[in-house]
Each structure stands twice: as C-alpha cells, then as structure tokens.
C-alpha cells in the first residue's frame, strides 16, 4: 500500500498531538449533524426534551465507541481505518414504522440491536456473495443516503405554514448559512476550510439570535441542563418484539451495504495503487458496526450508518490516520457526558439545520455516484441499478399502492432506501443465473500474431464489461504464453494451441491447452550481461514475465494435453 501524494498523514502514520486534536475537532464539528437526527426523531416518536438529551448522549457515546473499535481492529472486529458513523434519516422510517405498528419506545430501541445482528451475519457472507454485493450496489446505497439527507433538509427549509410571520427571517437564515458553507468550502484555500461546518453553524446561530429565531422554551431547557451527567441505561427499557425483527434486520442489511461503499472510499483514499475493495477488511468493519448496534440496543441509542462525508473530509484535510479514530472517538464519548453541549443543538433553528443537511448531502450523493461509475456496467448491472433508482424515485405512489393491496409487504417496503436496495440485490441475484461466460479460440503455434491475440482478449473483455487494466494484463500474459509454448514446447504434429477464457465478475480465467511438453518458467529474469552472452535466454525472460503478470498460475497435465491456467482477480 503506497500513500497518495495528497495525504500528509496516511492510515499508518502517527500525526502530532496538536494535529490529531485539531483534525478530531473538525470531524466532531462535521459529525455534530448527527444530533439533528435525534431531534427529528423527537417529533416523530413523541419524545420529551429530557428524553431527547439522554437519547443524544447515548448516541454520541456509541458513535465514539465504534470509532475506537475500528481503530484497534482486534479479534476480527474493526477495519483499522478511520471512518466514522453518524445518524441518518434512513434510520427513521424503521423507527416510525415500528411505532405505527404499536411498538413501545422500549421495544423500538431494544430492536436496534437486531440491526447489529443483521450486520454481523452479513459480515461473514459478504466475501462469498461478492458477485451480488458489488461496489455498484454500495454506491447506490451511499447515493440514497445523500438523497435522503438532502430531502430532509429541503423539508426543514421549505415546509412553512403559509401565514408564518417570520418566513422572511427564516429564509434569510437559510440563505446566509448555506452561502457561508459554500463560500468557505469552494473559495477559501486556507486552513479555515477545515472548519467549514463549524463556522457555518456559528454564523447561522448568531444570525438566528439577532433575528429572534430562538425558541424561548429551548433557551430555558439549555439553561437548566446539567454541565455533567452520566448515562443511566436503558433510557426507555428493554423489550423484545418478534414482529419487528424483519424491518430492523432489513435496515441493518442496507446499512451494511452503505458501509461497504464508505469503506471502499476510505481504502481508495489511502492507497495510491488501489484496484478493488478488500472485502476481508470491509467484513471486519461491518462486524464492528454490528457490535456497536448491539450496544446501542442495550443503551437505547439511535442506529447509525457509515459517514461518507466524514471520510471525504478526512481525505480533503490530508489526514486519514487510524490514530484519528481514537482522538475523535474520545471527544465524542466525552461530549456524551456534557448535557450543556448537547442542549446547544436543541437551540439550533430548523433553518440552520436544514441548510447544513442540504450542504452535507452533496458530498454523500457525489461519493455514491463515483462508486457506481467506478466500474463498467454491463446489461445486467444497468438493469439492476437502474431499477433500484426507479424504485427509489417512484417510492411514494408505490408504497401507498402496495400498502393498500398487499399489507404484508410493509415489512420490506417501509422506506424508499430499503425498497431500492432490495430490488437491486434481488435482481442481481436473479441475473447471476448463467453468468459464467466461456469462449474458446484456437491459434497456430508458430503463426499467432500479437494483434490477433490482443484483439480476441480485449473484445471478450469489452463484451463482459471487465476492468480495463485486468483485460490488458490478460492480453499480455496470453501473448507471452503463446509465444513461449509455440517456440519449443508444442508437438510439431499438432501445432495448435487452444485458448479458453472464462469470466464471472470475480475472476478472469485463461486456460491454454496444447499437446507437447511442460514449459519451464524461470523464477528470476536473466541479467543484461547474460542476455548479451546468450540471446537464447530470452525464453527465461518470457517465463519470468508470465509468472509476474499472473502469480496465480497452475500447470497440469490432463490426458494427453498440458494446461496453463491463469487466474486474474477482478
């Protein structure tokens, strides 16, 4: 793994204490938006102010706890990467659905533990089902998280009563806050840019005070809040409801796919030579999230999802060090004991919160689009991803229709997020039928031309939508193998080499079959002096290049023929 040039402190670097603290403070400023989501839950679930403060405290603690887990990465739990979690509006539909189905608050928040169970189970199967849970699906999940955040922001900004007397002041605060965030992020090149979110929130807050937009009730609550308070779990109690298992496990499954996308971004940000996701590491990261959600069910905290915006912010600041997880996690857990800090966010007018949500949604949606576009889409994936987008866009009329005609489907159709991901994954699973593609072509042992071989491999790779670099490497290794075998190892009476290619979205297999003798592949290249003294050693150089281009090489005899089997991961 080579550190990209834009990073000052990579994943394994140890930044100075002052850098770690300042970077953690800016991350906390970014992640502070997670406290706005419990405030939305306050309205949807009928929580009082004291319950909100305690819910936010438990959520902050869990957000810091999972960061520490990710940083240590011990016992197969934790990705050993810096990628924070934050609350998301995608979690609210499951909570609201459970409440509408008659669940108590104790049952509602205890069932958050089932989100964790779902993620832990998913973490053990992701590698085996990697052809279905693809980067494109993860990108779709990240994109939908961003869209949901932006929709909630627009709702907070524009959902005003027609006779509201302070509508102009409300919209002025929205415009100034959003303009501040945009100007700082786009036009400021100094280190002030690192604190864009904190500065934007402060500007919006000051303007709200000047225009008299703070709620007197919230001011009294802030004044009365304790400086320090220790959590007393559980907030609502513990109660298990079997009927709510499916919605919460579906939510956990969708959150796991989102985590896959965010971790892919984090891996790509930390490795200049990144080619494909490390699914083993991703599984460990999702497992840590699952453990956190089990703790959240015990404490009665909000469910959370991997934050693509926070990962992008870390890369932009040049510090993605794993040590940052400990700094940020420690600050979040400390703030969870300070109700005054939490109460400050209850003072935040919806105009400021809405502007922040709109701003943050842009990072997440673009990250999702980049993930989807990072792979060439074949016909199957175009259909599956496209249907997922259509399902999300058409969700509102669709779910009313389904609720009326097939009420039982509400267990799976409680949110646009869940419907879109489920449609995509189910279609990809169906399209796996007959997915392995195989093509056979015969080349003369002594007359094969490089262009013919390259055109054959590249044409098949294009038809299968394989990665360009994999196809080019496959063409090179095939040509070198044909040249080596055809020179000395083919039976003169049967001078034909059969080339078979297979591709299944996971591996690109190339098999060369011929009659003759087994080739000798060198473990080291000849030196320049050796080549000058003995030009015949070019064969040794060719054999060495083959082993370097395709380390996963198997030579075996089957019947009267020899096979060279190259396996290239994609």
N, C-alpha and C positions, 0 to 999 in steps of 0.2 A: 504494500500500500504506500503510494507516494503522496505527500501533502500537496494540495493545489497551491498555486502561486498566490492566490488572493487571500489565503489564510495566514494569519500571523501565528496563531496557536491552533495546531491541529488536535485531533482526538486524543493522542497520546502525550501531548505536551503539557507542561505544568506552568500555567501563567503566574506572574507575581500576584501577591495577595491583593494589591490595590486594583489590578486589572480584573481579577476574579470577582471582587466585591462590586466594582462598577458594572461589569457585564451582568452579574446576577441582578443588580438593582434595575437595569434596563429590562431584563427578562421579566422581573416581577411587575414592572410597570405595564409591560405588554400583556402578561397573563392576568393582570388585575381585572380584565374584562370578564373573567370567569365569575366574578361576584355579581355581575349584572344578570347572569342567567338564573341564579337562585332568587333574585328579586322578581324575575318574570314568573318563576315557579310560585313565589309568594302569592301572586294574583291568581294563578291558575289552580292552585291547590288550597287556597284559603288559609294560608299561614299567617299568624300574627307576627308582630315585629320582633319579639323575643325569640320566636322560633326561627325567624329568618337569620338573626345574628348567630344563633347556635348552628344552624344548617350551614351557613357560610364558613364558620370556624371549622367544622368537621370537614368540609370540602377542601379548604385551604390545607389542612393537615394532610389529607390523603394525597393532594397534589404534590406536596413536598416529599411525602413518604415514598411515592413511586419513583420520584427522581433519584432518591438515594438508592433505591433498589436497582434502578437501571445503571447507575454509576458503578456500583460494586460488581454486579453480574456474577453472583456466587451461586453454585449449585444448579446451574441451568436456568436460573431466573435472572433476567436483566440482560439487555443488549450491549452494555458497556459503551453506549453512545449517549450524547446529550440530545434528548428530545422530550420536552415537557408535555404534560397533559393539561387540558383545560376543559371547562364546562362547555357544552354546545347545545344549541336549541334542538338538535336532533334527538337529544335525550328526553325532551319534554313530552313529545307525543306518547311515549310508553308510559310515563308517569300519569299523564292526563287520562289516557285510555284506562289504566288500572283504576284510577279514581272514579271514572264514569261507570266502570263495571262493579262498583260498590266496595272496592278495597279500602280499608282504613289506612291512615298515614303510616301506622306501624307495619302493615302488610306491604304497602307501597315501597317503603325504603328498605325493608328487610330483603325484598325481592331484587334489589340492586345487586345482591350477592350472586344471583343467577346470571347476571351479565358477566361476572368474573368466572363462573363455572363454564359458561359458553366459550369465553376466550381461552381458558386453559385447555379445554378439549380441542379447540381449533388449532392451538399452537403445536399440537402433536401430529396433526394431519396435514398441515399446510405444505410440507415438503412432498408428501406422497401425492397430493392433489394439486401440484403446482401448475399443471396444464389448465386447470379451471380457475384457480385463484391467481390470476395473472396480474402483471403490473397495470394493464389497462383497466381491469376491474377496480384495483386500488385507486387509480387515478380518478375513475368515475366517483368513487366514494368521497375522495377529498374534494372534488369539484362540487358535489351536492352539499357537503358540509358548508362550503363557502357560500353557495347559493342560499341555503337556509339562514345563515348568519346575516346575509345582505337583506333577505326578505324581512327578517325580524327587525332589522334596523330601519327599513323603509316604513314598516308598520308603526314603529315608535315615533317616527318623524311625521308621518302624514295622517295618522288616524286621530284627527282632531274633531271635536264637536263643531258644527257649523257656526254656533253662536259663541264660541270661546273668545273672551275679550282680549286675551293676551296672545293671540295666534301670531301676530307680527313679531312680538318679542321671542316667542318660541322658535319661529323660523329663522330669525336673526341669529340666535344662539347656534342653531344647526349649521347655518352657512359659515359663520365665523370659525366654529370648531373644526368643521370639515376643511375649510380653506387653510387653517393653521396646520393641520395634519398633512395636507397635500404639499404645501409650500416647504415645510421642513423636510419632508421625505424626498421631494423632487429637486428642489433648488439649493438647499443648504448642503455644503460639502464638508463642513467642519464636524467635530465630534458631537455637536449639538444634535445631529441627526440620530445619534444613538438613543436619544431620549425623546423622540418624536411623540410617542403616545402619551408620556407623562406630561410633556409641555402642552399638548393639545387638550388634555383633560383639565389641566390647571387653567388654561385660557378660557375654556368653556365654563368652568366653575366660577371664575372671577366675574365673567360677564353675566352669569346667572344671578349672582349676588347683587351686581349693580342694577339688574333689571327686575329684581324682586321675584325671581322664579323659584326660590327655595320654599319647600313646604314647611310651615311652622311646626307641624306635628313631627316631621323628620328632624328638625332642629332640636326639639325637646328630647327626642329619642337619643340623638347624638350626644347631647349634653349630659343625659342621665346614664349613658353607657359606662361600664366599668373600664378602668385602664387595663387591668389584667384580670383574666378569668380562665379557669381551667375547665376543659370539656367534661361533661358528665354523661357518658353514653349509656344507653341509647337515647336519642332525642325523642323519638316517638314510641319506642318499644320494639319488641321483636315478635313477629307473627308471620307464619308461612302460609301462602295461598297457592295450592296446586294449579288453579285455573289461570294464574298469571305467569306460569313458567315460560310458556311459548313466547309471548311478546318480549319478555326481558331477555330470553336467550337469543331471539332474533336480533334484538338491539346489540347484544354482545358480539354476535357474528358480524354484523355490519361495522361495529367499532373495530373489530379485529382487521377487517379489510382496509379500513381507513388507516389503522396503524401500519399496515404493510406498506401503504403508499407513502406515509410520512417517513418511515424508517428507510425506505428506498431513497427518498430525497436526502436524508441525512447521510446515508452511505455514499451517495454520489457526491455530496458536498465535501466529503473527507478523503476522497480517493481520486487522484488525477487520472488514473488508468481504469476507472470503474467501467465494467461491461454489463453486469447483470446483478440482480439482488442476491445477497447472501441470505438464503431462506432459513438457515440454521440460526443465525443471529436474530433474524426477524421473529422466529418462533420463540426465542428466549425473551425478547422484548414484550411480545404479546402475553407471554406467561406472567411476566411481572405486572402487567396491567390487570390481568385476571386476579392475581393475589391482592392487588390494591382494591379492586372492586369487592372482593370478599370482605376486606377490612371495612370498606365503605358501607356494606350491608350491616356490619356489626355496629359501626358508629352512627348509622343513619345519615350518610352523606350523599351528595349528588353524583350520578355517574359522569365520567369524563372521557374525553377522546384525545388522541394524539394531536398536537398543535402544529400544523404545517406552517403557520405564520411565525411561530416562535423559532422553528428550525431555520426558516428563511432569514429571520432577523439575526440569528447567531452567525450564519454564513456571511451576511452583509457586513457585520461588525468585525469579521476576521477572527473570531474566537469561537471554535466549536469543541474546545477541550472537554474531555469527560469530567475533569475536575469542576467544571462549571455546574454540573449536576448537583454536587454537594453544596456549593455556595447558594444556588437558587433554592434547592430543597430546604436548606437550613433556614433561609429567610422566610419562606412560605410557612414552615411549621412554627416559626417564631411569631409571625403576624397572626396565626390562628389563635394565639393566646391573648391578643390585644383587641378587645371589642371596640375600642375607640377608632382604630384603623378600619375595622370592618364597617362600623357605623358611618364612616365618612362616605362609603359607597352608596349607602342608603340615601344620603343627601343628594346624590348625583341626579339632576333632572333627566327625564327621558330624552330631551333634545340633545344633550351631550352624549348619553349612552347610544342613542340611535346613530348619531354621526360617527362615533367610534366603531360601531358594528359595521356600518357601510364601508368604512375605511379598511378595517381588518378583513372583510370578506373578499376584497380584491386580491390579496396575497394568496388566500387559500384557493380561490377559484382558478387563478392562473397556474398555481402549482399542480392542481388536478389536471388541467388541460395539457400541461407539459408532460405529465406522466402518460396520459393517453397517447399523446403524439410521439412519445419516445420509441414506440415500436410501430413497424409497418403493419397495417391492419389488413388481413385477408377478408374474404367474403363472409366467413363465419363470424369473425370478430366485429366486422362492420354491422352485421345484423344484430348481434347480441348487445353490443354497446349502444347502437342506435335505438333499439327497443327499450333499453334502460333509460335513455334520455327521454324518449317519448312517454314512457310510463310516468316519469317524474313530472313532465310538463302537464300531462293530462290527468294528474292525480285527483284534483278537486272534483271534477264531474265524475271521474271513475269511481272514487271511493263512495260517493253518495249512491251511485247506481248499485255497486256491489253490496253495500250495507242493506239496501232495500231488498235485493233479490237473493243474496247468499250471505246472511248474517254471520255464519260460521267463519268466513274468511277474514273477519275483523282481527283475528289473532295474528294475521300476517300483513294486513293492509292498513295498520293503524297510522302509518306515516308514509309520505312520498319517498323518503330516504329508504325505508325498508322495502317498499314495493319495487323501486328502481333496481336496487342491488339484487334482490331475489330474482327478478325477471332476467337480469343479465347472467347471473350464475347458473340458473336453471337452463337457459338457452345454450350456454357454453357447454354444460354437461351433456345436453342432448346432441349438440354438434360434435362431440367427441366420438360419436359412432362413426366408424370408418375413417378416422382421422389420419391413420398412418398411411403415408403415400410412398410408393415404391416405383422406381424407374430403372430399367436395365438397358445398357447400350454396350456394344462390342467395338473394340478398337484394334486395329492391326498392331502387332507387337513392335514392328520396326518402322511403320509409316505413320504413326499417330502424330498429328500436328498440335502444337500448343494451343492455337486458337480454337481448334475443334473441341479440345477438352475443356478449355475455359468457357466457351460458349455453351456447352452442354450443362456444366455445373451451374453457371450463372443463370441460365434460362430456367432450370428447375428451382433454383433458389428464389428467383423472382416470382415464379408461379406459386410458391409456397409462402411468400412474404417473410422469408428468413432475414435475419440481420445481415447487413451488407458485409461487415467485417468477417462474419462466420463464413459466408459464401466465398469470399475472396481467399480465405485461408484454405477452404475445402478445395478450391480450384488449384491452388498452388501444390498442396500435398498430393492431389491426384496426378497432376502432371509429373511431379518428381518421381512418384512411384511407378508410373507407366514407363518413364524414361529409364529408370534403374532396372526394372524387371525385363523390359523388352531388349535391353542391351545384352544380357548374359544368362538370364535365368529361365527363359521360356523354351519349351520343347520346340525345336525347329520344325517338327512335323505338324504341330498345332499352334501356329504363331498368332493366336488371338487372345486378347485379354478382355474379360467381361467385367464391366463396371456397374455395380448396383448402388443406387442412392436411396436412402430412406430418411424421412423427416417426420417428426411427430410433435413439434412445438417445444420439445425438451432437448432432444438430441438430433444431430445431423450425422447419420451413419453412412460411411462409404466402404464398400467391400469390393476388392479387386480379386478376381478368381481366374486362375490360369493353370495350365499343366506344364510342369518343369521341375525346377528345384527351388528351395527356400532361399530368399535373398539374405545377404549378410549386411546388417545395419550397424554402423560404427557408433561408438559411444562418445567419440571426440572427433573434431574436424582435423584434417591434415594441416600442418603449418604451411606458410607460403614457400619456405625453402623446400619442404618435402614435395609440394606440387611442382616446383620448378625442376626438381631432380627426377620425379616420376609422375608425368601427366596422367597415368592410369589411376592415380589416387583420387581423381575427380569423382570416381564411384563412391569412395569413402565419404567425400564431402556431401554428395547427394543423399546417402544413407543417413548422415548426421542431420541434415536439414529436415528429413522426413520425421525423425524422432523429436525434433524441436517443434515442428509445426503441429504434430499430433502426438502428444505424450501418451494418450490412451490408445495404444496400438497393440493388436493381437495378431500373431502369425500362427496359423494352424493348417494341418493337412486334413482334408475331408475327401475320402475316397481316393481318387487318382489326382485330385486337384489341390493346389495350395491357395490359401486365402489370406489376404492382408485386410484386416478390419480396422478402419479408423473411426473413432467416435469423438465428435466435436460437440461440447456442450453449448447450448444457445441461451 
